[in-house]
Amino acid sequence: MKEENMIELITLEDGEKYVIVDTMAINNTPYVYLSRVNHTGDICVRKAVLMEKQEYLVGLDSKYEVALALKMFQEKHKKLVR
């Protein structure tokens, strides 16, 4: 069981470690917002998909999907993003 204050690290296909900054569902699709550990200004957005009973993080399908995911993140955190 993951403790509430534990930081979860994920290694993506680029070999870099990322920390999960936030997660949210948009149109019933779960999105995961990540920040690179060594370069915190590098943000990555992935969506979680279920394949063969296993969850995977995959890239977004279009510029529209990227824009939507970033817009929803900004709206959720608008007090912090000014």
N, C-alpha and C positions, 0 to 999 in steps of 0.2 A: 504494500500500500504506500502510495506517495504521500509524504508529509506535506502539509499546506505551504510551508515556507521553503520547500526545496526548489532549487533551480533545475529545470530540465534542459539538458543539452542534447542537441541532435547534430549528427554529421551528415551533411548533404553530399551529393555526387561530386561537388567541387573539392571535397576533402576537408573543407573548413567546418569548424564547430560553430553552431548557432544556439542561441538561447531563445526559448519561446517567450515572446513579449505579450501576446494576447491571442485569443481565439474567439471567433464569433461565427454564427450561422447567418448566411445571407441566402435568401430564397431556398431554404432547407439544405444548403451546401455548407459544410464546415470549412472555414478558412483559418489558417494558422499564420500568425505574423511573427517573423523571426528577425533577430539582430545578430550579426556576426560577432563572435566573442572578442576577437582582436581588433575589430574596426566597428565600433558600436554604431557608427553612422550608416553602415551598410544594412539596409532593410531588405527582407525577402518575404514575399507572400506566396504561400502554397495552399492548395486545397487538399483536404483529406478525402480519400476514396477507399472504398472497401473492395478488395479483390481477393477472391479465394479465402474468405473469412479473415483476412489480414488487412490492417489499415496502412495505407501508403500516402506519403505527401507527394503531390505531383504539381507541375507547373500549371499556370493559368492558360486558358485556351486563346485569349484574344486581348487586344488593347482595351476593348470595352470592359472585359472582366477585370483587368488590372485596375482600370480607372474606378470601377464600381467598388472593388475591394478597398482601395485607398480612400475613396470618398466616405465609405461607411466607417472606416477606422478613424478618419478625421472627425466625423460627426460624433462618434462615441467619445472621443478624447478632445473635443474642441476647446475645453478649458486649458488643456496642456499644450495644444498645438496652436500657438498664436505668433 
